Amino acid sequence: MKGIVFREFGELVTARFGEATWDALITESKVPSGGAYTAVGTYPHEEAVALLTALSRKTGVSPDDLLKAFGEHLFGVLSQRFPFAVAGHADIFTFLESLDGVVHVEVRKLYPDAELPSFVTRWQGDVFVLEYRSQRPFASLADGLLRGAMSHWGGRYELARHPLGRDGAREAIFELRRS
């Protein structure tokens, strides 16, 4: 995973739970990087899982809820850092339709070694369906990113998530409709 994700996770943990909590997570989880993340570096996703698990134990908040909250935060950061990704989209639907064909193409230009999830989108009547697949167990992060996008475009949407296959953490179907 790219270091920008780890750095923003650290920023969020520090803002919400304090610097001492972030330092404790680094120490307790014994991550190989020692918590020294650069924005352009690449780190094993297992470090993120270890940090997330430690934070969940420390706060009593479920890993899924922590990932969703982080995803909402991360969308705001990424949309400001990479405005090309959201520019020109009238609504969340055109943005989501552009993820694999436009946004991820641009991300790969900036970070050629990025391992990105895949998205397949389609309309089923008035429901927008997004199929999410990843090598990492971060469907809840995708859920939070979607919620961040909903807020960015006005938040007048309903979102439902369903597991896809046996591993709902790596594969999920998201259904989005205007409310």
N, C-alpha and C positions, 0 to 999 in steps of 0.2 A: 504494500500500500504506500501511497505517496506520503511524504512527510508533512505536507500541508494538512492532511487529515489529522495526523497525530498532534501537530501543533495547535490546531483549532480545538481538538478535544481537550488538550491541556489548558487552553485559554478558557474554555467553558467551565471545566472543573474548577479552575482557580477562581473564576468570577462567582460561581454559585456556591462552592464549598470551601474556598480558601486555598491559599498557596500551600499551607501545611498538609492539606489533604492530597494535593497533587504530588508533593514530595513523598508522602507516605505510600501512595499508590506505586510510584516508581520503585521505592525500596521494597515493599511487600511483594510486588509481582516479579521482581528480579528479571526485568526485561533485559535482553542482551545489549541493547543500545544504551542502557543506563538512562534513558529518557532524553538523550541528546539528539533531538530530531531537527533536521534541516528541511525547509519547505520542499526542496527538490529531491531530497533523498528518497530511497525506497526501503521499506522495512517490512518484515513478515507480518501478515495479518494476525498471527498468533499473539503478537505483542499487544495489539488492540484488544483482542479477546481477554488477555490476562489483565490489562488495565481496567477494562469494563467489568470483569468479574470481581476484581478487588474493590472497585467503586461501589458495585452493587452490595457486596458484603458490608462495606463501611457505612453506607447510607440506608440500606434496607429497601432501596428502590430496585425493581426488577431490571435485569439487563435489557429487556425489550423496551421498557419505558425510558430507560436512559438513552438507548439508541435512537428512539423516536425523537426525544428532546434534542439530542445532538444533531440529528438530521435536519430538524427545523432550523436550528442555529446555523448549521453548515450551508444550507441553501442561501440564506441571507449573505453570508460571507462570500460564497462562490459567485453569486450574482453580482456582487459589487466588484470582486476581483477580476471576474471575466464577464464584463457586461455584454460582449458579443453573443453570449449564450442566450440571454433573455431579450436582447434588443430585437425589435421588429415583430415580436409575437403579440398578437392581439389578445390571446388568452392562453390558458394553461394547456389547452388541447394541441394547439399548433406547436407549442414548445415541446411537449412530450413526443409528438410525432417527429420532431427533429433530433431527438436524442442520439440515436444510433447513426443516422445519416449525416448529421451536421455537427452537433455538439461534440460527440465523441471523436469525430475526425479531427476537429480542432484541438481537442485535449491531447490526442496522440501526437499532434505536431509539437505541442509544448512538452509533453512527457512521453517519449516514444516507448518507454518500457512499462507504461501504465497497463495494469490488468483491469479492464473495465467490465462491468456486468453487461448483459445484452437485454434489449427491450424489443418486444414485438407489440405493436399497437393496432387496434382496430375498433370500429364502432359496431355495437350491437344495439340497434334501435337508438334510444337516447342515452345509452350507457357507453362510455369510453372505457375500453379494456386495455390494460397494460400487463403484458406477461414479463415478469422479471426473472432472470436467471443469472447466477453468479457462482464463482468457485468458492466464495466466502459466505459465511453464515450471517449476512447483514440485510436480510429483507426488512427488518425493523428500521434500519437506517434509511432504506429506500422509502419506507412508509413516512418517516419523519421528513425526508427531502420533499416528498409529495405534499405533505402538509405545509411545508415552508413555501412551496410553489403556489399552493392554494391561497395562502396569505398574500403572497406577492401579487397575485391577480385578483384580489378582492375577497377570497375566502368563501364565496357563496357556492360551495360544492359539498357533496356527500362522498365519502371515501369508504369503500369496503375492501377488505383483504381476505384472500382465501389461499390456503396452501396449494401448491402445484406439485403433484407427486408426493413422495414420502418425506421430503425434507423441506418443510415450509420456511425454514430459515434461509435456504439458498435459492428457492424457487417459489414464486408466489404470483397470484393473479390479483391485480388491483382493479377495482371497478370505480369509476369516477363519473358522477353526474352533477349537473347543475341542480341546486336546491331552490 
